[in-house]
Amino acid sequence: MVDAVTAFELAKGSDEKTTATATSSNEDKNTEPPNPSVIRNLKIKCGIVKRLAKDKQSYEKEVVEQTSKIEKFKSEGKDESFMRNQMNCLHESKMMIPDVIRRLVTAFDELKGLVETLRGTREGKTLEFTEAIRILDEAMPHIDRTY
């Protein structure tokens, strides 16, 4: 029975040495995975920029559609209270555009700062980083810093 226990201990010891060797070789290669919390933060900021750019487009489209509806209703001679309600809807849509642009500029600047910080790091070599750069490029035409 002593021989079986000794063989077990020897086998266990050799596994630990193998594990230690594998661990040290990974450290030598410096192939640490990207920090999950940084990648998560990058994804969140990308989602915010995408959503705000889409919101801006939506409000602008709504203003155009509402304006054409109002013109149509004027030509049809709709009553004054109905027209006042339509004008209020148009006014609300117009008021949302500067607010969404302000929030988009803030989110854009935060994402751009994070991308610049991550450039050259292990997180800067991920697909999420590449996606963030693409999102910044797509959002750039929607940035209006005059508001």
C-alpha positions as CSV (number, residue, x, y, z in Angstrom):
1,M,0.0,0.0,0.0
2,V,2.9,2.3,0.6
3,D,3.9,2.1,-3.0
4,A,0.5,3.2,-4.2
5,V,0.5,6.3,-2.0
6,T,4.1,7.2,-3.0
7,A,3.1,6.8,-6.7
8,F,0.1,9.1,-6.1
9,E,2.2,11.8,-4.4
10,L,4.8,11.6,-7.2
11,A,2.1,12.0,-9.8
12,K,0.6,14.9,-7.9
13,G,3.9,16.6,-7.6
14,S,4.6,16.2,-11.4
15,D,1.2,17.8,-12.2
16,E,2.0,20.8,-10.0
17,K,5.3,21.2,-11.8
18,T,3.6,21.0,-15.2
19,T,1.0,23.6,-14.1
20,A,3.7,25.9,-12.8
21,T,5.7,25.6,-16.0
22,A,2.6,26.3,-18.1
23,T,1.8,29.3,-16.0
24,S,5.2,30.8,-16.2
25,S,5.4,30.3,-20.0
26,N,2.1,32.2,-20.3
27,E,3.5,35.0,-18.3
28,D,6.6,35.1,-20.5
29,K,4.5,35.5,-23.6
30,N,2.6,38.4,-21.9
31,T,-0.7,37.4,-23.6
32,E,-3.0,38.5,-20.8
33,P,-6.6,38.8,-21.9
34,P,-8.2,42.2,-22.1
35,N,-9.7,43.6,-18.9
36,P,-13.4,42.6,-19.0
37,S,-14.5,45.7,-17.1
38,V,-12.8,48.0,-19.6
39,I,-14.3,46.1,-22.5
40,R,-17.8,46.3,-20.8
41,N,-17.3,50.1,-20.3
42,L,-16.3,50.5,-24.0
43,K,-19.4,48.6,-25.1
44,I,-21.7,50.7,-22.9
45,K,-20.2,53.9,-24.2
46,C,-20.6,52.7,-27.8
47,G,-24.3,51.8,-27.2
48,I,-24.9,55.3,-25.8
49,V,-23.4,57.0,-28.8
50,K,-25.3,54.8,-31.2
51,R,-28.6,55.4,-29.4
52,L,-28.2,59.1,-29.2
53,A,-27.2,59.4,-32.9
54,K,-30.3,57.4,-33.8
55,D,-32.5,59.6,-31.5
56,K,-31.2,62.7,-33.2
57,Q,-32.1,61.3,-36.7
58,S,-35.5,60.3,-35.4
59,Y,-36.3,63.8,-34.0
60,E,-35.1,65.4,-37.2
61,K,-37.3,63.1,-39.3
62,E,-40.2,63.8,-37.0
63,V,-39.8,67.5,-37.5
64,V,-39.8,67.2,-41.3
65,E,-42.9,64.9,-41.2
66,Q,-44.8,67.1,-38.8
67,T,-44.0,70.2,-40.8
68,S,-45.4,68.6,-44.0
69,K,-48.5,67.4,-42.1
70,I,-49.1,70.9,-40.8
71,E,-48.9,72.3,-44.3
72,K,-51.3,69.7,-45.5
73,F,-53.8,70.4,-42.7
74,K,-53.6,74.2,-43.3
75,S,-54.5,73.6,-47.0
76,E,-57.4,71.4,-45.9
77,G,-58.6,74.1,-43.5
78,K,-58.5,72.1,-40.3
79,D,-59.9,73.9,-37.1
80,E,-57.7,76.1,-35.0
81,S,-57.5,73.9,-31.9
82,F,-56.3,70.9,-34.0
83,M,-53.7,73.1,-35.7
84,R,-52.5,74.4,-32.3
85,N,-52.0,70.8,-31.1
86,Q,-50.0,69.9,-34.2
87,M,-47.9,73.0,-33.8
88,N,-47.2,72.0,-30.2
89,C,-46.0,68.6,-31.3
90,L,-43.7,70.2,-33.8
91,H,-42.4,72.6,-31.2
92,E,-41.6,69.7,-28.8
93,S,-39.8,67.8,-31.5
94,K,-37.7,70.9,-32.3
95,M,-36.9,71.4,-28.7
96,M,-35.5,67.9,-28.3
97,I,-32.9,68.2,-31.0
98,P,-30.5,70.6,-29.2
99,D,-30.8,68.5,-26.0
100,V,-30.0,65.2,-27.8
101,I,-27.1,66.9,-29.6
102,R,-25.7,68.1,-26.3
103,R,-25.9,64.6,-24.8
104,L,-24.5,63.1,-28.0
105,V,-21.5,65.5,-28.0
106,T,-20.8,64.6,-24.3
107,A,-21.1,60.8,-25.0
108,F,-19.0,61.1,-28.2
109,D,-16.2,63.0,-26.3
110,E,-16.2,60.3,-23.6
111,L,-16.0,57.5,-26.1
112,K,-13.3,59.3,-28.0
113,G,-11.3,59.8,-24.8
114,L,-11.6,56.2,-23.9
115,V,-10.5,55.1,-27.4
116,E,-7.5,57.3,-27.2
117,T,-6.6,55.9,-23.8
118,L,-6.9,52.3,-25.0
119,R,-4.9,52.8,-28.2
120,G,-1.8,50.6,-28.0
121,T,-3.1,48.6,-25.0
122,R,-4.3,45.0,-25.1
123,E,-7.9,46.3,-25.0
124,G,-7.0,48.3,-28.1
125,K,-6.5,45.1,-30.0
126,T,-10.0,43.8,-29.6
127,L,-13.0,43.7,-31.9
128,E,-14.8,46.0,-29.5
129,F,-12.1,48.6,-29.9
130,T,-12.5,48.4,-33.7
131,E,-16.2,48.7,-33.3
132,A,-15.8,51.8,-31.2
133,I,-13.7,53.5,-33.9
134,R,-16.4,52.6,-36.5
135,I,-19.1,54.1,-34.3
136,L,-17.2,57.3,-33.7
137,D,-16.8,57.6,-37.5
138,E,-20.5,57.1,-38.1
139,A,-21.5,59.5,-35.3
140,M,-19.2,62.3,-36.5
141,P,-21.7,63.8,-39.0
142,H,-24.3,64.1,-36.2
143,I,-22.1,66.1,-34.0
144,D,-23.0,69.8,-34.1
145,R,-21.1,71.8,-31.5
146,T,-23.1,75.0,-32.2
147,Y,-25.9,74.2,-29.7
